[in-house]
């Protein structure tokens, strides 16, 4: 799967977003080494802290289907003029399972940039950090 195709899969998730408060749909598509793609959308909640981002939706779906160590690339697509980078909580969750993940951040016009997760979360705290 090409980066462009993965970004398109992320954009396709906008239609499933539940965003009555921000009106800012976000979609994500997580590519695994075997070609499996897990998608996600953001789901807002009136208790704002209970909102879940598209990236974490895709991540949790992958984990629940037995994919933990084979993530290659995640595409995140928003509708704004700026690139849609993962928030801090999403960066931490992604780092837990795939510190070498490639991150594709897309803006509303379809353009995207690619950055390694390690650059988005330098000095990340992961499972290896707990080893003595």
N, C-alpha and C positions, 0 to 999 in steps of 0.2 A: 504494500500500500504506500502510495506517495504521501508526502507531507500535505500537499494540496487536498488529496482525497480525505485525509484525516481531519483537516480543518473543515472541510465541507460536512463531514459527519457531525462535527461539533456544532456548526451552524444549524444543522437540521434539528437539533435538540431544542432550539428556541421555542418551537411550537408546544413543547411539553412543560416549559417553565411555569411555575406558579409565582407570579411577581406582582400581586395587587398593591404593594406598598412602594417599591422602587420603580416599577415598570421598566426594569432593566434585565431582560432575559439573558442568561449565560448558558452556553452549552459546552460540554467537554467530551472528548473521545480519547480513550486510553488504549494504546496499541501494545499488545504483548508479543513476545518473540515468535509464538506459533501462528501469528496473524489474527488472533482473536482481538476484537475491539469491544471495549466496554464503554458505554455512553452514559452521560448524566446531564441533568439540568439543575438549575437552582430552584429551591423550594423555600419560599419565605413563610414566616409565621408572625402572627400578631404579637407574640412574645419574641421580639427581634432576636434574642440570643439563641432561640431554637431554630433559626434559619440555617439551612445547609447549602453550601456552594455546589456548583455543578461538578467541580473536580473531586470533591469528597464523595459525591453520589457515585461517580464512575469508579473511584477507588474502592468504595465499600462493595459495590457490585462485583468487582474483580476479586476481592478477597473472599467474598461469600461463595464464589464459584471456584475457589482453589488456586487462583493466580496471585502469588505473593512475591515471587523472585524473578519474574521474567518480563517486567515492564520495560519498554523501550522509549516510547514517546507519548506525551499527552498534548492534545490540542485544546485550547481554551478560546472560545469565541464569544465576544460581546458585540453590542450594537453601537458603541460610542466611537468617537473620533480617535481616542487613544487605544493603544494595544491593551488587551485584557489579560493582565498578569495575575497569577494566583495570589490570594491574600496570604498573610503570615501563617494563619492556621492551616491553610491548604499546603503551603510550602513545607511546614513541619510534618504533616501527615504523609505527604509524598516522599519526603526524605527518609522517613521511617522504613520504607520498603524499597526505595529506588534512588539513592543519592546520586547516581549517574544518569538519571532520567533526562531526556531531551524535552524541553518545554517550548511549544509553539503557541505564541500569543497573537490572536487575531483581533483586528479592529473591524468596525461595521462595514467598511468598504471591501472587506475580504483580504486585504493585505495582512501579512503576518511576519513575525520575527521568530528566530530560534535561538534559545539560550540554554546552556546546561543548568540544571537545577542547582548544582553546586555554586554557580555564580549568583543565583537568586537568593541562596541561603548559605553564605560563606560561614565556615566554622559551625556547620549544622550539628545538632545534637541528635544522635541516633543510637541504635542498640550497641554499637561498638563503644560508645561513650560510657556505658555502664560497666564495662569490663575493667577489672583492676590491674 
